[in-house]
Amino acid sequence: MPVLLYVLAVAVFAQGTSEFVLAGLVPGISTDLGIALAQAGYLTSGFAVGMVVGAPLAAVLGRRLPPRWTLSACLLIFVAAHVVGALADQYAVLLGTRFVAAVANAGFLAVALSTVTTIVPPSRQGRALAAILSGTTLALVAGVPAGALLGEVWGWRSALWALAGVSALALVAVATLTPGRTGPNEPHARVDLRVELRTLRSPDLLRQLVMGVLVNGATFCAFTFLAPLVTDGAGLDPTLVPVVLALFGLGAFAGVSAAGRLAGTHGHLVLGIGTPVLVAGWALWAALASSAPAVWVLAPVQGALSFAVGGMLIARSMAAAHGAPTMGGAYSTVALNLGALAGPVLGGLAIGPLGTGGPPAVSAALAGAAVALRFAAGRRRASAPMG
């Protein structure tokens, strides 16, 4: 694999850490800026909205630029947003930097995913996509706990400074290693934007994207409420929450790695078997929400299944969007973040009436809808007239 892929993964690691770490920094931000906890929590929502907006915006604005320039510009904006955020003493300024950082994050990820399709042959694109996405899963394993520790020892601003530093190093590497022309698979002429947008009419692409929204929504519905599942549900000590988070992240890393290896040969099995098993796992967790052993077993299992299926859906959607060489990555990024935005909202609505078992129950329903969509598409193909 090209060294550039691993450089991109480091940048995605820093950006993924920034997206997730704020949950552990909210109390410190609330105290330091003199705002309510709920208001501090809106910083996460601001990031999610920025992710949805940023992917197509950066893809459109950067269509005529070499990926080196677009990727570097997104990273530069990401670094600047974290520096300003670390210096902010007003909530509005910090909220604005979170939105800007998310726009840059989404733009970087969208262009990085599209770049993969031009620097590696089709037979290895699944593994290449998995290498980049491993940055996100490693953020769950190491980045988030490290950021929370920095926030505990030196305050929440230190975590933002650290993320700015790591991203600045990645910026230098990306600007140096990304070629002006991305590789042998790059199209000789830019496809017209209207032609790229028309690929959204493809039933196969739309199905992969909708399934991505549903599966990622299920993942982040349960993940967002993992702490109360551990403490209020299973009755475990709060000090064990980071351990369970790390187990989920380790499972996620294993799952996305497996998806990368299997994408070219056994992708249909990952989706055909993995998605129903994912549904069963969320349903089991909902039923056993008060069981401590269930937490220890299901956290890594569901992390692995969620990211194996989710990673495979990204690979499938990128393949289905082959007619949109610059926008394909944006489509996948928007789908993932729509799920990340909707899942926690639905989980929050469910946890009141259903208790701690509510979020995994909603996750089971969302993943179940993805299974139903895939089954219905299979039935339509089987009944379609030949010739």
C-alpha positions in Angstrom: 0.0 0.0 0.0 1.2 3.6 -0.7 2.7 5.4 2.3 0.2 8.2 1.5 -2.6 6.0 2.7 -1.1 5.7 6.2 -0.4 9.5 6.3 -4.1 10.0 5.5 -5.0 7.6 8.2 -3.0 9.6 10.8 -4.9 12.7 9.8 -8.2 10.9 10.0 -7.1 9.6 13.5 -6.7 13.2 14.7 -10.0 14.3 13.2 -11.9 11.3 14.5 -10.5 12.0 18.0 -11.7 15.6 17.7 -15.2 14.4 16.8 -15.5 12.0 19.7 -13.3 13.4 22.5 -15.6 16.3 23.3 -17.9 14.0 25.2 -15.3 13.6 27.9 -14.4 17.3 28.0 -18.0 18.8 28.3 -17.9 19.1 32.1 -14.6 21.1 32.0 -15.8 23.3 29.2 -19.1 23.9 31.1 -17.2 25.0 34.2 -14.6 27.1 32.5 -16.9 29.0 30.2 -19.7 29.2 32.8 -22.4 27.5 30.7 -24.9 24.7 31.3 -23.9 21.1 30.6 -26.6 20.9 28.0 -25.3 24.0 26.2 -21.8 22.5 26.2 -23.3 19.4 24.7 -24.4 21.3 21.7 -20.8 21.5 20.6 -21.1 17.9 19.5 -24.2 18.7 17.5 -22.4 21.6 15.9 -19.7 19.3 14.8 -22.1 16.7 13.3 -23.9 19.4 11.3 -20.6 20.7 10.0 -19.7 17.2 8.9 -22.9 16.9 6.8 -22.4 20.3 5.2 -18.6 20.0 4.7 -18.3 16.9 2.6 -20.2 18.0 -0.5 -19.1 21.6 -0.1 -15.4 20.7 -0.2 -15.9 18.2 -2.9 -17.5 20.8 -5.2 -15.1 23.6 -4.4 -12.1 21.3 -4.8 -13.2 19.6 -8.1 -10.7 21.5 -10.3 -7.9 21.4 -7.8 -5.3 18.6 -7.3 -6.1 16.5 -4.2 -2.8 17.8 -2.7 -4.2 21.3 -2.5 -7.7 20.3 -1.3 -6.4 17.9 1.4 -3.8 20.4 2.6 -6.3 23.3 2.7 -8.8 21.2 4.7 -6.0 20.2 7.2 -4.8 23.8 7.5 -8.4 25.0 8.3 -8.7 22.1 10.8 -5.5 23.1 12.6 -6.5 26.8 12.7 -9.9 26.0 14.1 -8.4 24.1 17.0 -5.9 26.8 17.7 -8.7 29.4 17.9 -10.9 27.0 19.9 -8.1 26.4 22.4 -7.8 30.2 22.9 -11.5 30.9 23.0 -13.1 32.4 26.1 -16.6 32.7 24.7 -19.0 29.9 23.9 -20.1 31.3 20.6 -16.5 31.4 19.4 -15.9 27.8 20.5 -19.1 26.6 18.8 -18.1 28.3 15.6 -14.7 26.6 15.6 -16.3 23.2 16.1 -18.5 23.8 13.0 -15.5 25.0 10.9 -13.4 22.1 12.1 -16.1 19.7 11.1 -16.5 21.2 7.7 -12.8 20.8 7.1 -12.9 17.2 8.6 -15.7 16.1 6.3 -14.1 17.8 3.3 -10.8 16.0 4.0 -12.4 12.6 4.4 -14.5 13.0 1.3 -11.5 13.9 -0.9 -9.3 11.3 0.8 -11.9 8.5 0.0 -12.1 9.7 -3.6 -8.3 9.9 -3.9 -8.0 6.2 -2.9 -9.8 5.1 -6.0 -7.2 6.8 -8.2 -4.0 5.7 -6.5 -4.6 1.9 -6.0 -6.1 -0.6 -8.4 -9.7 -1.7 -7.9 -8.8 -5.1 -6.5 -7.1 -3.4 -3.5 -9.4 -0.5 -2.9 -11.3 -2.3 -0.2 -8.1 -2.7 1.8 -7.1 0.9 1.1 -10.4 2.3 2.3 -10.0 0.2 5.4 -6.5 1.6 6.1 -7.9 5.1 6.1 -11.0 4.3 8.2 -8.7 2.5 10.7 -7.8 6.1 11.8 -11.3 6.5 13.0 -11.4 3.2 14.9 -8.0 3.9 16.5 -9.4 7.3 17.6 -11.9 5.3 19.6 -9.3 3.0 21.1 -6.5 5.5 21.9 -7.3 9.0 20.9 -10.4 9.6 22.9 -9.0 8.1 26.2 -5.8 10.1 25.7 -7.7 13.3 25.0 -9.9 12.7 28.1 -6.7 12.2 30.2 -5.2 15.4 28.9 -8.4 17.2 29.7 -8.4 15.8 33.2 -4.7 16.7 33.9 -4.2 20.0 32.1 -7.7 21.1 31.1 -9.8 20.8 28.0 -7.8 23.3 26.1 -4.7 21.0 26.2 -6.6 18.4 24.2 -7.4 20.9 21.4 -3.7 22.0 21.4 -2.6 18.3 21.1 -5.0 17.7 18.2 -3.7 20.9 16.4 -0.2 19.6 16.8 -0.8 16.1 15.4 -2.8 17.6 12.5 0.0 20.1 11.7 2.4 17.2 11.4 0.0 15.4 9.2 -0.4 18.5 7.1 3.3 18.6 6.4 3.3 14.9 5.3 0.2 15.3 3.2 1.5 18.3 1.4 4.8 16.5 0.8 3.6 13.1 -0.2 0.4 13.7 -2.2 1.3 13.9 -5.9 0.0 16.7 -8.1 -1.6 14.0 -10.2 -3.0 11.2 -8.0 -2.2 8.1 -10.1 -2.9 5.8 -13.1 -6.6 5.5 -12.3 -7.2 9.2 -12.4 -9.7 10.2 -15.2 -8.1 12.1 -18.0 -10.9 14.7 -18.0 -13.0 16.0 -15.2 -16.5 14.6 -15.3 -19.1 17.3 -15.4 -20.7 18.0 -12.0 -24.2 17.4 -13.4 -23.1 14.0 -14.6 -21.6 13.2 -11.2 -24.8 14.3 -9.4 -26.9 12.1 -11.8 -25.2 9.0 -10.3 -27.4 9.5 -7.3 -30.2 8.2 -9.5 -28.6 4.8 -9.4 -30.8 2.4 -7.3 -27.7 0.4 -6.2 -25.8 3.5 -5.0 -28.9 4.9 -3.2 -29.4 1.5 -1.5 -25.8 1.4 -0.2 -26.0 5.0 1.0 -29.3 4.5 2.8 -28.0 1.3 4.4 -24.9 3.3 5.5 -27.2 5.8 7.2 -29.1 3.1 9.0 -26.1 1.0 10.1 -24.1 4.0 11.2 -27.1 5.4 13.0 -27.4 2.2 14.9 -23.8 2.3 15.8 -23.8 5.8 17.2 -27.2 5.4 18.8 -25.8 2.8 21.2 -22.2 4.2 21.3 -23.4 7.6 22.5 -25.1 6.1 25.5 -22.5 3.5 26.3 -21.6 5.2 29.6 -25.1 4.9 31.0 -25.4 1.3 29.6 -22.2 0.5 31.6 -23.1 2.3 34.9 -26.9 2.7 35.2 -27.7 -0.4 33.1 -25.1 -3.0 34.1 -24.3 -1.4 37.5 -20.5 -1.3 36.8 -18.2 1.3 38.3 -17.9 4.5 36.3 -14.1 4.0 36.2 -14.7 1.1 33.9 -16.4 3.2 31.2 -13.1 4.0 29.4 -12.2 0.2 29.4 -15.5 -0.6 27.7 -15.0 2.2 25.2 -11.6 0.8 24.4 -13.0 -2.7 24.0 -15.6 -1.3 21.6 -12.9 0.5 19.7 -10.7 -2.6 19.5 -13.6 -4.5 18.1 -14.2 -1.7 15.6 -10.5 -1.8 14.5 -10.7 -5.6 14.0 -14.0 -5.2 12.1 -12.9 -2.6 9.6 -9.6 -4.4 9.0 -11.5 -7.6 8.2 -13.9 -5.8 5.9 -10.9 -4.4 4.0 -9.4 -7.9 3.5 -12.8 -9.4 2.5 -14.2 -6.6 0.3 -12.9 -8.0 -3.0 -13.9 -11.6 -2.6 -16.5 -12.1 0.2 -18.2 -8.7 0.5 -21.6 -10.2 -0.1 -21.1 -12.6 2.9 -20.1 -9.8 5.2 -23.3 -8.0 4.4 -25.5 -11.0 4.1 -24.4 -12.6 7.4 -22.9 -9.8 9.3 -25.9 -7.4 9.2 -28.5 -9.9 10.5 -26.0 -10.9 13.3 -25.5 -7.2 14.0 -29.3 -6.8 14.5 -29.4 -9.9 16.8 -26.5 -8.4 18.9 -28.2 -5.1 19.4 -31.5 -6.8 20.3 -29.7 -9.1 22.8 -28.0 -6.1 24.4 -31.3 -4.4 24.8 -32.8 -7.5 26.5 -29.7 -7.9 28.7 -29.1 -4.2 29.5 -28.8 -5.0 33.2 -26.3 -7.7 32.8 -22.6 -6.9 33.4 -21.3 -10.0 31.5 -23.3 -8.9 28.5 -21.4 -5.6 28.4 -18.0 -7.2 28.4 -19.0 -9.6 25.6 -21.1 -7.5 23.4 -19.0 -4.3 23.4 -16.2 -5.7 21.3 -18.5 -8.0 19.3 -20.9 -5.1 18.3 -17.9 -2.8 17.6 -16.5 -5.4 15.2 -19.8 -6.1 13.5 -20.8 -2.5 13.2 -17.5 -1.4 11.6 -17.2 -4.5 9.4 -20.6 -3.9 7.9 -20.2 -0.1 7.9 -16.8 -0.4 6.2 -18.1 -2.8 3.6 -21.0 -0.4 2.8 -18.5 2.4 2.2 -16.5 0.2 -0.2 -19.7 -0.8 -2.0 -21.0 2.8 -2.2 -17.6 4.0 -3.6 -17.7 1.3 -6.2 -21.3 2.1 -7.1 -20.3 5.8 -7.4 -17.6 5.1 -10.0 -19.3 7.6 -12.3 -18.7 10.4 -9.7 -14.9 10.4 -9.2 -14.8 13.6 -7.2 -18.2 13.4 -5.5 -18.3 9.7 -4.6 -16.4 10.2 -1.3 -18.8 13.1 -0.4 -21.8 10.9 -0.8 -20.4 8.2 1.6 -19.3 10.8 4.1 -22.7 12.5 4.2 -24.4 9.2 4.6 -22.2 8.2 7.5 -22.7 11.5 9.3 -26.4 11.6 8.7 -26.4 8.3 10.7 -24.1 9.8 13.3 -26.5 12.8 13.7 -29.8 10.9 13.7 -28.7 7.9 15.8 -28.0 9.7 19.1 -31.2 11.8 18.7 -33.3 8.6 18.4 -31.4 7.0 21.3 -32.0 10.0 23.5 -35.8 9.9 22.7 -35.8 6.2 23.6 -33.8 6.2 26.8 -36.5 8.1 28.7 -39.5 5.7 28.2 -37.4 2.5 27.8 -34.5 3.1 30.1 -30.9 2.1 29.3 -32.2 -0.7 27.0 -33.8 1.9 24.7 -30.7 2.9 22.7 -29.6 -0.7 21.7 -33.3 -1.4 21.0 -33.4 1.5 18.5 -30.0 0.3 17.1 -31.6 -3.1 16.5 -34.5 -1.5 14.7 -32.2 0.7 12.5 -30.0 -2.2 11.5 -33.1 -4.3 11.0 -34.3 -1.7 8.5 -31.0 -2.1 6.6 -31.5 -5.9 6.5 -35.1 -5.4 5.2 -33.9 -3.0 2.5 -31.2 -5.4 1.3 -33.7 -8.3 1.3 -36.2 -6.3 -0.7 -33.6 -5.3 -3.3 -32.6 -9.0 -3.6 -36.3 -9.9 -4.2 -36.7 -7.3 -6.9 -33.6 -8.5 -8.7 -34.8 -12.1 -8.5 -38.2 -11.3 -9.9 -37.0 -9.0 -12.6 -37.5 -10.4 -16.2 -34.4 -11.7 -17.9 -33.0 -10.1 -21.0 
